[in-house]
């Protein structure tokens, strides 16, 4: 943490997110056919759509899988989705190659140990308020909000503000 996270935000044009514990509260429900079901916070979803419209590239790197995992994120406009990522660093390296970008242009929000290898390589590491202690102690920014409860909206609003894209309510309408 050599630099304040707000000084790093203007350099960010990619945000990579974990799913369970970041976009969700980490709870996985199973339906009557045994399919995993997750719950997304609508304020996070809305901010994701808006930030993408404002030019932020958002991707997902998750260890999770299942048919129901991809569609909600694609509907939000997220194109880069890496599932079954037991080694998230491999997915991160692929993302860098596909988008020909530098690690310091990327923010990553994760909540637990599998996220750490990526977090220590990006320009801005962040986590929800309820992330594992080891992660909270090592990231650039800890959101005041929990995973699945506004942490993603929080970092997106800050990115929008630092880029002068938040203070225009007329742009927030569809």
Phi, psi and omega per residue, in radians:
X1 nan 1.149 -3.116
X2 -1.441 -0.241 -3.071
X3 -2.429 2.535 3.072
X4 -1.052 2.433 -3.085
X5 -1.052 -0.530 3.134
X6 -1.215 -0.403 3.043
X7 -1.342 -0.426 -3.138
X8 -1.462 -0.521 -3.051
X9 -0.959 -0.732 -3.111
X10 -1.104 -0.356 -3.125
X11 -1.509 -0.119 -3.056
X12 -1.516 2.260 2.985
X13 -2.329 0.187 3.042
X14 -2.408 2.452 3.023
X15 -2.251 2.148 3.058
X16 -1.883 2.419 -3.054
X17 -2.238 2.494 2.883
X18 -1.404 2.883 3.129
X19 -1.744 -1.242 -3.043
X20 -1.217 2.052 -3.116
X21 1.691 -0.143 3.101
X22 -2.117 -1.133 3.067
X23 -1.399 -0.335 3.051
X24 -2.183 2.987 3.114
X25 -1.428 0.088 3.111
X26 1.626 -0.108 3.115
X27 -1.496 2.325 3.072
X28 -2.064 2.175 3.087
X29 -1.740 2.662 3.085
X30 -2.070 2.274 3.132
X31 -1.358 -3.114 -3.068
X32 -1.126 -0.258 3.095
X33 -1.790 0.139 3.096
X34 1.450 0.183 3.122
X35 -1.472 2.390 3.139
X36 -1.230 2.401 3.103
X37 -2.193 2.362 3.112
X38 -2.139 2.734 -3.128
X39 -1.990 2.232 3.104
X40 -1.811 2.531 3.111
X41 -1.450 2.137 -3.040
X42 -1.080 -0.536 3.122
X43 -1.202 -0.618 3.019
X44 -1.118 -0.802 -3.106
X45 -1.049 -0.795 3.141
X46 -1.082 -0.773 -3.131
X47 -1.140 -0.632 3.090
X48 -1.070 -0.857 -3.141
X49 -1.038 -0.773 -3.099
X50 -1.178 -0.766 -3.137
X51 -1.096 -0.677 3.085
X52 -1.089 -0.751 3.109
X53 -1.094 -0.433 -3.139
X54 -1.595 0.045 3.023
X55 1.874 -0.002 3.091
X56 -1.413 2.269 3.074
X57 -1.545 2.170 -3.108
X58 -2.070 2.326 3.106
X59 -2.335 2.937 -3.118
X60 -2.201 2.381 2.971
X61 -2.232 1.978 -3.069
X62 -2.399 2.618 3.018
X63 -1.406 -0.238 -3.113
X64 -1.269 2.942 3.119
X65 -2.717 -3.130 3.113
X66 2.119 2.589 -3.078
X67 -1.015 -0.656 -3.100
X68 -1.309 -0.127 -3.085
X69 -1.345 -0.679 -3.004
X70 -1.337 -0.814 -2.972
X71 -1.001 -0.813 -3.137
X72 -1.044 -0.615 -3.116
X73 -1.324 -0.643 3.071
X74 -1.112 -0.675 3.113
X75 -1.106 -0.485 3.101
X76 -1.377 -0.206 -3.133
X77 1.811 0.124 3.123
X78 -1.443 2.113 -3.099
X79 -1.710 -0.609 -3.065
X80 -1.646 1.804 -3.096
X81 -2.258 2.004 3.114
X82 -1.856 1.978 3.117
X83 -1.858 2.933 3.137
X84 0.917 0.631 -3.111
X85 -1.537 1.481 3.108
X86 -1.208 -0.501 3.022
X87 -2.070 1.683 -3.051
X88 -1.153 -0.389 3.112
X89 -1.125 -0.635 3.084
X90 -1.085 -0.790 3.116
X91 -1.106 -0.718 3.117
X92 -1.054 -0.800 3.124
X93 -1.083 -0.677 3.090
X94 -1.118 -0.764 3.124
X95 -1.025 -0.786 3.116
X96 -1.022 -0.767 -3.114
X97 -1.190 -0.784 -3.117
X98 -1.075 -0.707 -3.059
X99 -1.739 0.019 3.119
X100 0.811 0.937 -3.115
X101 -2.160 2.868 3.141
X102 -1.661 2.582 3.133
X103 -0.998 -0.549 -3.096
X104 -1.287 -0.104 3.065
X105 -1.630 0.067 -3.039
X106 -2.030 2.370 2.937
X107 -1.831 2.561 3.106
X108 -2.315 2.306 3.046
X109 -2.016 2.073 3.100
X110 -2.382 3.067 -3.070
X111 -2.342 -0.084 -3.048
X112 -2.642 3.105 -3.022
X113 -0.918 -0.679 3.125
X114 -1.073 -0.306 -3.130
X115 -1.518 -0.313 -2.941
X116 -1.103 -0.670 -3.120
X117 -1.042 -0.646 3.086
X118 -1.315 -0.749 -3.074
X119 -1.007 -0.608 -3.099
X120 -1.403 -0.009 -3.117
X121 -1.957 -0.169 -3.055
X122 -1.622 2.956 3.129
X123 -1.236 -0.543 3.136
X124 -2.526 2.059 3.086
X125 -1.806 2.399 -3.136
X126 -2.564 2.854 -3.121
X127 -2.664 2.807 3.031
X128 -1.228 2.863 -3.127
X129 -1.102 -0.449 -3.107
X130 -1.772 0.371 3.081
X131 -1.163 2.871 3.086
X132 -1.007 2.513 -3.102
X133 -0.921 -0.788 -3.123
X134 -0.963 -0.698 -3.137
X135 -1.276 -0.830 -3.130
X136 -0.984 -0.611 -3.104
X137 -1.305 -0.208 -2.983
X138 -2.110 -0.107 -3.087
X139 -1.562 2.886 3.092
X140 -1.274 -0.580 -3.067
X141 -2.525 2.275 3.029
X142 -1.906 2.044 3.111
X143 -1.127 2.655 3.041
X144 -1.344 -0.136 -3.062
X145 -1.911 2.641 -3.139
X146 -1.412 2.913 3.023
X147 -1.076 2.380 -3.123
X148 1.267 0.161 -3.099
X149 -2.420 0.501 3.051
X150 2.016 -0.051 -3.137
X151 -1.083 -0.728 3.130
X152 -1.181 -0.775 3.091
X153 -0.999 -0.704 -3.130
X154 -1.029 -0.928 -3.096
X155 -1.196 -0.594 3.104
X156 -1.185 -0.743 3.086
X157 -1.056 -0.706 3.129
X158 -1.141 -0.701 3.092
X159 -1.105 -0.778 3.119
X160 -1.075 -0.742 -3.138
X161 -1.111 -0.817 -3.093
X162 -1.141 -0.413 3.109
X163 -1.750 0.255 3.109
X164 0.967 0.684 -3.136
X165 -1.996 -0.055 -3.046
X166 -1.654 -0.606 -2.972
X167 -1.369 0.311 -3.127
X168 -2.088 1.515 -3.064
X169 -0.990 -0.499 -3.140
X170 -1.119 -0.469 3.118
X171 -1.342 -0.251 -3.107
X172 -1.487 -0.012 3.133
X173 -1.637 2.687 3.126
X174 -1.588 nan nan
